[in-house]
């Protein structure tokens, strides 16, 4: 197990951590450490280097991610599931040039690089809950979901986490791994983290990746011991837009998925998925991008649409919500300097008008990109979301 006494080079020179660390700890975060400092211990690096926003380098997070990847290789407690492969299971990676021993290289940003990361039910179906880092534990007793429901031997709800990053990177750690740990441990969910394509892979490709993920989890519900009628998608920032727009356009996206699967010449797989819905049963949104027309996040708009005519309005979710839209939880922070909280407020108005069951919250402070946000005024959002879905899903 890696510790702060290890140097960064010792960690990154370990297979498969070196080639796959970016699957959980963003490569752009690692780039904050200059090459000439990578022979320093992680304890030294934590003191020497800072993140883009001024915080000390996230040494504990880096170590947690490196150890998870090492554990995945050694114990197979976790597994990566390629979503665009010839087979409909993890073995599809065996035929992919950038996968080795079931683990993909980081930052592929191609069909090969679209995957779900989850606990392997053959080893530990609740692996996120059992390896949860201390930073995912709330500073209060979590009572949103009863212990009986958390520990049920019956079917669990599933959650697919879609981290944000403006459609130009994917913030796997604080918007993927930590919420996955929180929801498995305290909510009784079976969690999956999605790696989806980003620029220059424009709409509909990222949304297709999520639609494919929803269909995969639903088709394999028995294997993962989940309820196929309780599949939740949760996304942050641009990942929130990904979720909100996939929930809106799921029928169209399903057709895109079937068309893409057909190229593998697996008629039986295509026919199987023709019967599977891409509609999520609930949507959870963290400081989401909702609109591409008013007070919007310009980067998300450009990197999801390539400014193609017609997509600005089509992908502005608030204009198209009807009564059959999935139940929705959303939160934002009033002082968000990246994605204005008005996105969530307009979503709230649209859901209210359409009669969709929802809970939308705006907290006074917290800014953007805070994940679980335990150190902010939004520290209760995950508890409130768990309670909302527990009562309504």
Number of C-alpha atoms within 10 A of each C-alpha: 11 16 16 16 11 17 20 25 16 14 24 16 12 12 13 20 23 18 17 22 26 23 26 25 24 19 17 14 16 18 10 14 19 11 10 7 16 18 15 19 19 26 17 18 23 19 11 13 18 16 16 11 6 8 10 14 23 17 21 16 17 23 21 20 24 27 18 20 24 21 15 19 19 10 9 17 22 24 20 25 26 29 27 23 21 18 16 16 15 18 16 18 26 17 12 16 10 15 19 14 10 18 24 25 19 21 19 14 16 14 15 20 23 25 28 23 22 25 23 20 15 11 13 15 20 22 21 27 22 13 13 19 17 9 15 20 18 18 11 10 9 19 12 18 18 14 13 9 16 16 14 10 9 10 18 24 24 28 27 29 30 29 32 29 19 24 27 18 19 28 27 24 21 22 26 27 26 22 26 29 26 26 23 25 24 25 29 25 29 28 34 26 25 27 30 28 29 21 19 16 18 19 19 16 21 23 28 26 25 32 28 26 27 27 24 20 23 25 17 15 19 12 13 21 17 22 18 22 15 19 26 25 32 27 27 31 29 31 32 26 31 34 31 32 21 29 26 23 21 21 15 14 23 24 15 18 25 18 12 14 20 14 11 14 11 13 11 10 16 18 12 11 19 15 10 16 18 29 24 28 20 25 25 29 28 30 33 30 36 33 26 23 13 12 15 19 21 14 14 26 25 19 19 29 22 16 12 12 9 9 15 18 14 16 25 23 24 24 14 16 22 15 14 11 22 23 22 25 25 25 26 29 25 19 16 18 11 16 27 23 26 22 24 27 19 17 25 22 13 19 24 15 12 15 15 18 16 21 18 19 22 19 19 14 14 21 22 22 20 18 26 23 19 19 11 15 15 22 19 17 23 26 21 16 23 22 18 19 23 16 10 10 15
